[in-house]
Amino acid sequence: MPDIPLVDVKAQYERLIPQIQERIAEVLDAGVFVLGPNVEAFEREAAAYLGVPRAVGVANGTDALVIALDAMEIGPGDEVICPSFTFFATAESIARRGATPVFADIDPATLNLDPEDVAAKVTPRTRALLPVHLFGRPMPLAELAKLDIPILEDAAQAFGAEGVATVGVASTFSFYPTKNLFGLGDGGLVAATDEELADRIKLLRFHGSLQKKKFEAVGYNSRLDELQAAVLRLFLEQVDGWNSQRREAAARYDELGLGELCELPADEPGHIYHVYVVRSPERDRLSEALAAASIGNHSYYVTPLHLQPALRYLGYSEGSLPETERASRDNLVLPFWAGIPAEFQERVVAVIREAAAVRA
């Protein structure tokens, strides 16, 4: 394991272990493990936190996307516009519904969808827009809303970012352990601004049934675990503090002069920094220097979705999305988590500075 890891999830929850154990013990004592009181309570609390009428817990973030698209009646013959610079699940969920992912390019400054390119990709078959609030940066959705096409927000990386979940008909979240709000395993949520859509999502997550006797649709077996919900309720109380710590850590990288060595993510008040991603044409060399110093690092989406083998049938080729492809070549993810020690960040910047000096 690197001396400085890319992410240290345990550092965030370690002080809470006694409370976590207490929450888990309460579930064990109750003996209710599926769709119990903690799931119901977490759904209410998460909806209140997000400022939406309803939230429905599901098994993971990918299921959240698939079930939301199903509830929106997206299927064969439909097109859904989404980014290519994102995790595979975004487009996979569209394809899983038998619909066609249509990729739009990204804004080079934010790495979120470029609204102008989205508008250019709209056809009579476009049934939904699926923007991603990438790396914790909320994408302003006003321009997309003007297109008068239903918006489903992929907010897997942006729980707690201001304004997320309030524009689209629904928004999806993942509680994978590295997320801003995380569980101790898989978990997901669909937040809906439309009550009827929320009812449909709730129906679909449990085999198309509300009472396990009458089945009104062909649904899914995708339920948020009661144990996870119990822990998520505790962590929901911490997420604002964790997000503030992430913003402080992002500011520290800037204060340490990292911007002299590579392109930093532009800050804005709503950005909650799911991860800290810089850009450099020397990405691979900097990555090698960090690895040699036993410092964890990573690069995201080095093969963007439009060039992935599983989606080759869509007919995209290199050069189709130039900003997406440039970002895939030059992004570098640095060590980052809520509460990362300042001395770790100082070491990261020192190694990058040394590598930059050798190049110069």
N, C-alpha and C positions, 0 to 999 in steps of 0.2 A: 504494500500500500504506500502511496506517495507520502512524503513527510508533510506536505500540505495537500490535502485532498481537494478535489473539485467541489465537493459539497459534503457537509457534515450534518446530516439530519439529526443525529442523536444529540448534537450540541444544542439543538433547539428544544428538544423535549426532555432532556435528562433531568432538569430540575423539577419536572412535572411527574416523574415516574411514580411517586407515592399516590398522587391523585389519579393517575391512569390506572394503577392497580386497584384503587378503590372503586373506580367506575366499572372496571371489568368484573370485580367481585360482586358488585350489585347486580350485574346481568346474570352472572352464574347463580347467584342466590334466587333470582326471579325465575330462572329456567325458561325464559322466553328469548328466542334467538332470531326469529324471522318476523319482520314487519311488526315489531313491538313498540313499546312506548318511547324508546329512545329515537327510533326512526321517525315517528310522528312528531316528536318534540323538535328534532333537528330540522325537519322539513319546515316547521313553523318558524323556528329561529333563523334559519338561513334565508327564508323568504323575507322576513322582517329586516334582516341585515341588508339584503340586496335591494330592498324597496320594490318588491314585486308581489302580486297577489298570492302566487302559489309556487311551491317547489316540490319536486318529486325525486326521491332518492332511487338510484339504480346501481347496478353492480360495478360499473366502471365508466370512464369518460367516453370510450368508444360506443358502448351501448347507449349512452345518453344521446349521442349524435344520431345513431341509427333509429332509435325509438322516436326522437323528435321529428326526423324526416318522415318516418312512417305516419306519425300523427298528423303531419302536414299533408299527407297523401301524395308524397313525392314517389314516383315510380318510373317504370319503363317509358321511354319516349320523352321524359322530362330532362331539362338541363339545369344544373346548379353551378353557379360561378363561385370559385374559391381560389385561394392562392396556391401556388406550387411550392413556395418556400414555407413549409410547415411540416408537422409530423404526418406520417402516412395515413393515420386514422381519419383525418379531415376528408380526404378524397375517397378513402376506402369506404367510409360510411355511405357516401353517395352511390358508389358503384354497388355496394351491398344491397341497396334498394332497387337496383336495376336501372338507375338513372345515369346520366352522363356528366362527369365532372368537366367543367370548362374552366381552364386556368387563365387568370389575369395576372399581369405583372405587378410588382411591388413598388412602392415609393422608396427610393434609395436612402432617404433620410430617416424614415421610421421603420422600414422593413414590413410595414403593413400594406394591405392592398392599395393600389393606385386607383382612386375612384374614376378617373377618366378612362383608364383601360377597362375597368369593369363595365362602364357604360358602353364602350365600343364592342364588348363581347355579348351584349344582350341580343337575344333573338326571340321570335315568337314562342319558342319552346322553353324559354327561361322561366322556371317556376319558383326559384328561390336564390338568394344570395347568402353565401356562407363565409363571412369575414372571420379572421382569426385575430384576437387581441394578442399579438405575438410578444413573447418574452416579458409579459407583464405590462406592456404599453397599450393602453386602450386606444382603439382606432375610432376617431370621430366618425359617426355614422350618418351625419346630416346629409351629405352628398349622396350616399347610397339610398337613403330614405326617399329622396326626390325621384328616384326611378320607379317608385310605387310597386315594388316587388317585395314579397315577404322576406324578412331578414332573420336568419338563424345565426346567433352569435356563438362562435367557438371560443369560449372563455376559459378553456382548460388551464391556461397559464396566467390567469388574471383575476383570481378571486380577491376581492377587496379593492380593485382599481375603481376609481370614481367614474360613475356613469355606466359601467358595464352592466348588462342585463336589463336595461330600462328602455331600449329602443326596439330591439327585435321582438318578434312574436314569442321567441323562446331563446334561452341561452343554455349552453352546456358547460359542465365543470368536471374536472378529474381531481380525485383526491390521492393520486399516486404519491408515494412518500416524499418525493422531491418538490412537490408543488407548494405554493405559498400557504394554502390551507391544505393540510395533508392528513391522511389516515395512517394506520399501521398495516397497510396492505392496499388492495384495490378498493375503489369506491367512486361513485359518480353522482351527478345531480343534474336535473333539468329544471331551470327556473322559467316560468311562463308568465307573460303579461296578459294572456288570454285564458279565462277560466275554462272555456270549453276545450281548448287545446290541452290544458292541464289535466282535465278529466280523461281525455283520450290517452295521454301519456301514462296516467296512473292505471288505466285499464290494460294497456299494452304491456306494461312491465311485468305483469303477473298473468301470462298466458291468455290475455284478452278477457280476464275475469275479475270481477270485484269481490265475489263471494265464494270462489272455488267450486261453485255448483253450476252456474250458468256462464257459458263461454260465448261472448259476443263478437270476438275477433280472433284471428290467428295472431298471437302475441309472442312474448319472449319470457324466459325465466331470468329476470334481471332485477334483483332486489338488493338494496343497500343492506349490508349485514348489521344486525343489532349491536354487536360488539364494536364495529367501526363507528356506528352512529354515536355510541356512548363516548368514544374518544373524540370524535369530531365536535361534539357539543362542548367539550372542554377546550379544544384547540380553537374553536370559533371565538372564544373569549380572548384568545391571545393574538389573533391574526393581525389586528391593527398595529399592535406593538411590534410584531415580527416585520410587518411591511415597513414600518418606520425605521427599524434597524437596517433593513435592506437599502432604503434610500440613504441612510447615513453611510453605509458601506460604499455605495455607488459614489457619493460625494467625496469620500476619502480617496478613492482611486484618482479622481480628478485633482484633488489637492496635492497628491503625491507626484503630480506631473506626468501622469500616464498619457495625457493628451498630446504631449510633445513627441511621443513615440509611435502612436497609432491613433486611429479615429475612434473616439468614444461615442457611446450612445447618447444622443441629445436628451437632455433632461427636460421634463415637464412635470407639473404638479401631480398628475394622476398616475405617473409611471411607478409601478411597484416592483420592478426588477425581479421577475421570476428567476432569471439568470443574468449574468453580466457579460455582454457580448461586445467585443471590440472588432475593428476591421483593419486589415493591413494587407498590402500586396505581398508582404514578407511573412504571411501567416504560417506557412509550413516551417520556415526557419525559426520563427519565434516559438512555435510549438515544440520543436526539437530541443531548443535551449531550455524551456521550462521542464520538459520531461527529463532532460539530463540533470537538472537540479532537483529532481524528485518533487516536482510541483504538478499537480493534476491540471489538465486542460482538455479541451474538446473542441470539435467544430460541428456545427449543426447542418443537416440537410445538404451534405456535400454532393449528393446526387438528388437534385430537386425532384419533386413528384412527377413532373411532366416527362422526365427522362428515366423513371424507374421501370424495370422490366415488366412488372405486373400491369402497368398502365400504358405500355407501348402501343396497344391497340387504338389508343386515342389519336395517334398520328402526329404527335409533337416531335420536334427534332431540335438539336442544339442550335441556339440562336433564336428560338421561338420567344423566349422571355429573357431578354438581355440583363435586366437588373436583378432578376432572380438568380440567374446563372453567375453573375458577378458576386453576389452575396454568398453564394455557395462556395466560391473559391477563396474568399478573403475573410470570412468570419472566424473569430477565435473566442472561445468561452473560457473565462478566467475563474479561479477559485472564488466562491461567493455563497454566502448564506447569512441568515439573520444572526448577528452576533459574531461574525468572523473577526478574529483578533486583528488589531491594527498591524501588529508585527508580521502577520502572514501577508497582508497586502503590501507592506513595505518590501518584503522579500520578493514578492512577485514582480513589483515594479523595478526593483534593482536588477533582477535577472533579465527582464526585457530591455532595460537601459543598457546593460552590458552587451547583450546580443546586438542591439542597434549600433552601439559604438564600434563593435568589431566589423560590422557591415560598412560603416562609414569609412 
